Amino acid sequence: MAACKHLKEIRKVKPSANGCEDCLKIGDTWVHLRLCLICGHVGCCDSSKNKHATKHFHQTSHPIIQSFEPGEDWKWCYVDQEEVG
């Protein structure tokens, strides 16, 4: 298995919100949060009804997210569809 080539795109980012940025705008709720490591967008996970983190990927092509949940630090690459280091 080849190493993810998108890790080099990771930037030092500031989270865009303390919750799902898009759910907060529409007054909705989420299950878990994900942080885009390219721009800092905070979106809700695919278990949330709005799936804003994945929608952000489809709109921007930003490939790497990280869990924005306390105590979790795993990362996911949408392009390679795998957990990455």
N, C-alpha and C positions, 0 to 999 in steps of 0.2 A: 504494500500500500504506500503510495507516494505521500510525502508530507504536504500539508496544506500550504499552498503558495500565497494565500491571502493574509497570513499572519503579519506580513511586512506592512500591510495597510493600517494596522492598529495605531491609533493616536492616543495621546493623553487627552481625555475628554472630561468635560464638566457635564454632569447629568442635567438634562433640560427641565426636569421637574422631579418632585418627590413622589410622584405617582405616574400612572400612564398619562402622558401629555395629552393624547387625543381623547381619552375617556374623560379626563378632567374638563376639557373644552365642551363636551356634550352632556356632562353630568351623569356619566355612566360608571359602572364598577368593573373591576378586573379580578383575576385569580392570582397571578404571579406577574412579576415585572422583569423586563429584559432591557439591557443597556446596549445601544449601538456603540461599538468601540471605534467607529470611524468619525461620528459627529456628535455623540452624546444623547441622541434621542432616546427617551424612555418610553417603551411601549409595553402593552400587555401580551402575555404568552398565548400560545395556540389553544390552551385550555379555557381561555377567556373568550366570551362570545364575539368580541370585536377583532381579535387577533392583530392588534395594531403593530406589534413588532415585525411580524411577517409582512404585513402590508407596507411597512416602511422599507423593508428589503426590496419588495417588488417595485416600489416607486423610485428608489435611489440606487439600487444595486450594491448597497453597503453590505459586505458579506459576513462580517463577524459581530456576534452579539455575546454578551456575558449576562449571567443571571444577576439581577439587581435585588436579590433576596438576601437578607441578613444571614451570614454564615456560609453562603454559597459563592464560589468563584469560578465555576466551570464556564467554558466558552463554546460556542457553536458556530460552525461555518455553514451558511445557507447554500452556498455554491457546491461544496463538497458533501453536504448533508451528513456531517459527522462532528463529534466533539473534538475540539482541538486544544493544543497546549498554548 
